[in-house]
Amino acid sequence: MNLIQKLSQRWQGLETPFLIYKEQQISFEEISSQSQIDLSEIKPGSVVAVIGDFNPQSILILLQLIDLNVIIVPLTNETKEQHEYFFETALVDFVIDNGKVSRRKHDMKHDLIESLRAENHAGLVLFSTGTTGRPKAILHDMTLFLRRFETPRPTLRTINFLLFDHIGGINTLFHTLFNKGVVIAPEARTVESILKTCEKYEAEVLPTTPTFLRMMLMSGVIPEKIPSCLKIITYGTERMDQPTLDELCRLLPDVEFRQTFGMSELGIVRAKSVARNSLFMKIGGEGVETRVVDNVLQIKSQTRMLGYLNAPSPFDNDGWYDSKDVVEVENGAYKIVGRVSDVINVGGLKFMASEIERIALDFPGVVLVKAYAKKNPITGQHVELKVQPSDKSFNKNELTLFLKEKLQPHMMPKRIVVEEVEIGHRYKKV
């Protein structure tokens, strides 16, 4: 029995929709029975890029390709300028865009892809965000990836905020498919559109990012425009700051805030926040081990990737993965305080960029901030700060005085730039 047949059997007889897309409530039967595009050229083991979103056609194509045991590269139109790099790096044989199949010819091979072909397993290629160099091509065994969804789990009406090319978005899709839930595809990923969609379709769960939550907070829509149906807001993909979480918890006392944790290299790792207003979380689950070495979190996972297609393996000989996340540990729970690359060293005094950002976010009118190190001929490094204010009345001199009162001298930014903080298509600070 293939995947489409297995899911059809699970959904048989249910009148509830699986997908809400462009104001249409669509059952799984309607998705699986729609006209299929011609995939006759595509053979098992082919590498196929699918440019899509969480719409009926893209979802059906995704399921068809899994049943064909091909290696799937999900992409979105938001990254179009990088597609050629993605095609070359993943050794793509076919591209499916807007329902049309086109062939790409090359004579390249990769040992990891060949090993999947030998197993006759479907595969999944995801790309890192590439904030420190070119994006890495992360190859998963799709058969192993899907195995975690076999265990029934509760599901709620969920906005699929995270994108088609993101492991969190793919996870939400399959969790909902396997557990007979409802997934709601937003028409636009703006604060106004997301909240309107939540209210209109009675969404119970909003999975999002700390950056987007900060944008929601500073837009002034909280709490008045938060629909009562929203029970849970999850956040992940980047570090959350305590001031933002505290304010969200204060304004939305009836909403459960949960931190998620996952890396494309490891698959989705189960995480549980110690409390709704705490940044400490327990990380683990079946087949997952954790440890801390020199304040950096390391993880061993049975659902890890096979490897990178364009970089050396990041796993040590015992299978441990260095997450590069600097953590604090308290009663077996972890709090992520930044990345190894975020450590700033001023004259031998080391601290995290997140410490500067946390203080700056307490200043009125600050929407987003980004602290970073710059080379300094005397101290080795110094701090600079990019600040995005909510309006033109923002006073940089007052922020400078505020920071001088709160920060130690070596942590004080030597330069403050007032401009928009760049946000990537996955709603993370770049």
N, C-alpha and C positions, 0 to 999 in steps of 0.2 A: 504493500500500500504506500503510495507516494504522499508527500506532504499535503498537497491540495486535497486529496481524498481523505486523509486523516483529519484535517481541519473541517472539511465538509461534514464528516460524520459527527464531530463534536458540536457543530452548529445546527445540525439537523433538527427541524421542528421548532427552533427558536424564532420568535417574531421580533425580538429586539434588534436594533441596528448594531452593526459593528463599527461603522465609520460615519461620521458626520463631516461632509465636505461640501463647501459652497452651498450651504442651506439645504442640502439633500441628506436624508437619513438612509443609509445604504446598508443592506444586510450582507453577510458574508456570501450568501448564495448568489446575490446579485453581482458581487465582485468576481466570484469564481466562474460564473456563467456568461460574463461579458465576452464579446468577440476577442479572440486571442490574435495577437500579431504573429506573423510567420517567422518562426525561429528555426526553420528546417536547415538553414545553413550552419547553425551553431551546434557543435558536437560536444560531448562530455569532455571536460578538461580544458575547454576554451576559457580565455579570460575575457570577460564581458563588462564593459563600463555601461552603467545605466544612469542617465541624467534625468532625475525626476524629483518627486516630492511625495508626500503621503496622500496621493490621490488614487482612485480605483485602478487606473491603468498601470501606474508604477508598482503598486502593491501586487497586482496579478503577475506582472512581468517578473518581479522579484521571486515570487513563489514558483513560477514556471522554471526559472533558471536554476533554482535550488533543486527542483525535481530532475533537471537535466544534468545535475552534478557538474556545473560549471563554476568558475571562480569569479565572483561578482565584485565589481568596483562601483559602489553607489556614489554618485556625485550630484551636485546641485548647480543651478544656473548662477548662483552667487559666486562661484569660484571659476567661472568660465575662462578667465585669463590664465589660469593655471592648468587647464585641462590637458593641454599638449604635454606638459611635464608629467602629469599623472598618467596619461596613456603610455608614454615611453617608459616610465619607471616601473609600472605594473605589468609591462609587456602585454598590453591590451590587444586582443585579436579582433574584437567587435565592439562597436559603440551603438547603443540604442538611445536615440534622442527623439522625443515627441512621437514615439511609436514606430520610428523608422530605423532599420538595421543597416549599418554600414560596416564594411570589412576594412581592417588595417593589416597590412602585410609587414612582417618582420621575420628575422631568422634567429632571434634571441631566445635563450633558454635560461631557466633558473632552477637550481637544485630543489628548493622548497616547493616550487610549483610542480616540478616533476614528481616529487614525493606524494603530493596530493593526488595527482593524476594516477599514480600507481595504486593508490588506495581506492580510487573511484569515488572520492568524496567531493562534495561541493566546498567551495572556499569563499572567504570574504576578505577583501582588501580595504582597509581604512587608512586615511592619511592623518598624520599628526598636524597640529595647527601651524607648526613651523615658525614659532616665534624666535627660535635660536637656530637659524639655518634653514636649509630646504626641508620641506615636509618629508617625514619618513613614511615609507609604505609598509604597513603592518598587515601581515598575512595570518588569518585564522582558518582553522579547519571548521567549516560551517556545521558539519555533523556534530562535532563536540560542542560548538557554540549553542546549538539548539537543544542539546540534551538537558540543560538546566531548566528549560521551560516545561519539561514533562511532568514535574511535580506540581499538582494543582495549588494555586495560591489565590487569595482574595484579590479582587480588582474593583476599581472605582472608575467613574466617568472622568477621563483624563485628557487634558489638552496636550497634544504632541508638539510642544514648543521647540524641543531640540530637533535638529534637522535630519534629513534623509541620509546625509553622509557622516553622521555622528553616532558613536556607539550607544549613547543614551537614547537617541531617537529610535534606532533599530531595536533596542531593548524594550522600549515602551510599546512599539508595534507588536513584537512577538509575545510579550507578556499578555497584552490584551487579546491577541488572537487565540492563544492557547487557553486562556482563562475566561473566554466568552464575555469580554467586557466591551466598553464603548470608548473609542478613541476619537477625539475631536481635532480636526486639522484647522488651524487658524488661517484666516484669509490674509492677515498681515501680522508681522511680529512687532507691533508697536504697543505701547502701554494701553492706549485707548482701545485698539482693536482686540487685544487679548482679553481685557476685562469685559468688553461687550460680548465677546464670544462665550466667556465663562458664564455670564448671566443668562444669555439667550438659550444656551444648551445645558444649563444646570451642571456645569463642570464641578467636580469635587476635588480634583487634584490638578495643581499647576506645577509641573517640573520646570525649573528655570535656572538662571545663573545669578550670582551675587551682583554683577554689574546691572542686569535688568531690574533686579529688586531695588537697587539704589536709584535707578531711573524712575521706577514707580514711586518710590518714597519722595523724591524731589519734585515730581510732577504735581504733587498736591492732591492726588486722587484717593489717597489713603487717609482715613478709613471710609469716607463717604461712598465711594464708588466700588468698593469691594463687595461682590454679591454674597449673600448669606449662604448660598449653596457651597461655597468654597471651603472645604474642610482642611485640606493639607496643601502646604507649599513646600516643595523640596528644592534644594539648591545644591549645586555642585559645579564641576568642571574647572573651578578656580577658587582661590582662597576667599572666604567671607571675612568681613571685618566686624568686630564686636559692636561698635556704635550703630551700624546699620541693623544688625540683628536685634539689638536692644530696643531700638525705636520701632521696628516692625512688631516685635512682641508686645510692646506697650500699646500700640495703636490697634492691633488685631488680637485681642486676648482670646478669642474663640477659634483662632486658626492654629493648627499644629505645624510647627516649622521643623523640618527634618533635613539633615545634611546627608548628601549621598557621596559615595566615593567610588571612583572607577577610573581605569586608564585603558585606552584602546589596546595597549600591550597585554593587559591582564584579563580583559573581559570585565563584566560588572561584578564588583566585590560587595558583599553585603555590609552595610554600615548602619549603626543605630545611634542617634544622638543621645547623649546622657540626659539632656533636658532640652525643652524647646528653645530656651534662651542660652544654651551652651554650645560652644564650638568644639567641645570634646566629644568624641564618638568612639564606639567600639567597632572594630573592623575585623571581619572574619567570615564565618560561614563554612559550609562543607567544602573541603579541599583547599582551604586557604590558611596559610600560616603567616605570622608577622613577627618582626623583630626590629630593634633599633640599634644601629651602629653609628657611633659618633654623632648622635642626635638626628640621624637621617633614617627614615622609615624604609625597611626592606620587606618585600612580600614574595611569598611563594604560592602559586596558584595552579590548580589542575586545569583551569580553563584559559591558560595563557596562550598567547600567539605562538605560531610556529617560528616566527622570526621576522626580521626586516628584509625587504627585497633590495634595499639600497644602503644598508649599513650593517656593521658587525652585530652579532648577538649581544644584547645587554645583560644576559643571564650569566651568573657564575657557574662553576662546575656542579654545584649542588642545586641549581635551579632558582636561586634567589635573584630577585629583581630590585635594583636600587631605584627607588621612586624619585629620588632627588628632592623629596619633601622633607624639610626640616620640621621636627615635631617636638612638642612637649608631651610628657607622659604623666598621667594621673590616674591611679587605681586601675591600671590596665586599659585606659582610654587614651586616645591620641588627639592632640590639637595641632593642626597644621599652621605653622607661623610664617611659612614662606618657602621658597625654593633655594636650593644651594646657590643658584646663580644670583639670588637676591641678597646674599650676604655682602655687606659693604665694609671695607677695611680702611679706616682713616687713621693713619699714623700708628697702626698696630692695634687699634681699638675696633673690635668687630661688632656689628649689629645688623638687624634685618631691615630691609626697606619697608616692610610692613609696619614697623614701629613708628616710622615717620608718617606713613599714610594714615594710621589709626588716629594719631593726634590731629593731623590736618583735617580729617573728616569731621572732627568735632567743631570746627569753625563754621559759623552760620553762613549759609549760601554756597557751600562747597558741594558740588554734585559728584564729581569723580576726581581722583588724584592718582598720580603715578610717580613714585620716588625711584631714582636710579643713580648708579655710581658713574662718575666721570674720572678720568685719569688726572692726577695732580702731581706735578714735578717735585713737590715738597713732602706731601703727606701720603703719596701713593694713589689715593682716591679722595674725592669729596662727593657730597650729595647734591643733586639737583632735583627739583620738584616741578612737575607739570600739574596745573590746577585748572579744572573746568568749573566755573561758577554758574549759579542759576540765573543771574541777571547782570546787567551792566553796572549796578550799584556796588558791586563787589570792590573792596579796597585791598589791594595787594600789600600796602604798607601795614595795615591793621593785621593782616594774616602774619606778616613777618614778626611783628611785636608779639603776637599770640604764640607763635612757635618758639620765640626766644625765651618766653616764660616757661614753656613746657618741656623743652628739649635741652639735653646737655650740649655744651658748645661744639663738640666734635660731630654731633648729629645734625647740627643746624645746616639747612640747605644754603649753598653759596649762591645759588641762582634759582629764582622762582619764575616760571613761564606760565602766563595765563592764556590758555588756548584749549581747544577741544581735545579731550583724551580719546585716542583712536580706539575704536571697538571693532572687532572682527565680525565676520558673518555669523559666528556662533555665539555672539553677544558676550564675549570675553574681552578684557582689556588686552590690547596688542603690545 
